[in-house]
Amino acid sequence: MNHHMIGQLTFWMSAKRHTVTLNDQLQWECDDPEITEYLNETFPIHPDVSLSSLAIGRHALYRAAERLNGRVQVSTRRHPPAAAGPA
């Protein structure tokens, strides 16, 4: 199953720059498992059926960025146009 990116968080910790992705399953993804674990423990994401995963995810990204003095880049992906049928 393909997961789509909601956004990325870039921040400095222990004199190293980290870039973490938050996917549409509300999971943090990072090459460094310690950073992923840190984010899961420090910024747990609790799904809410009354809100979309996009809204929850963006809120989580900005909340983490504020606390870590980080920078957020949100995905603005657009769906490709539907293929035209036979004329």
Secondary structure in CASP SS format (residue, H / E / C, confidence):
PFRMAT SS
TARGET T0000
AUTHOR 0000-0000-0000
METHOD secondary structure of the structure
MODEL  1
M C 1.00
N C 1.00
H C 1.00
H C 1.00
M E 1.00
I E 1.00
G E 1.00
Q E 1.00
L E 1.00
T E 1.00
F E 1.00
W E 1.00
M E 1.00
S C 1.00
A C 1.00
K E 1.00
R E 1.00
H E 1.00
T E 1.00
V E 1.00
T E 1.00
L E 1.00
N E 1.00
D C 1.00
Q C 1.00
L C 1.00
Q C 1.00
W E 1.00
E E 1.00
C C 1.00
D C 1.00
D C 1.00
P H 1.00
E H 1.00
I H 1.00
T H 1.00
E H 1.00
Y H 1.00
L H 1.00
N H 1.00
E H 1.00
T H 1.00
F C 1.00
P C 1.00
I C 1.00
H C 1.00
P C 1.00
D C 1.00
V C 1.00
S C 1.00
L C 1.00
S C 1.00
S H 1.00
L H 1.00
A H 1.00
I H 1.00
G H 1.00
R H 1.00
H H 1.00
A H 1.00
L H 1.00
Y H 1.00
R H 1.00
A H 1.00
A H 1.00
E H 1.00
R H 1.00
L H 1.00
N C 1.00
G C 1.00
R E 1.00
V E 1.00
Q E 1.00
V E 1.00
S C 1.00
T C 1.00
R C 1.00
R C 1.00
H C 1.00
P C 1.00
P C 1.00
A C 1.00
A C 1.00
A C 1.00
G C 1.00
P C 1.00
A C 1.00
END
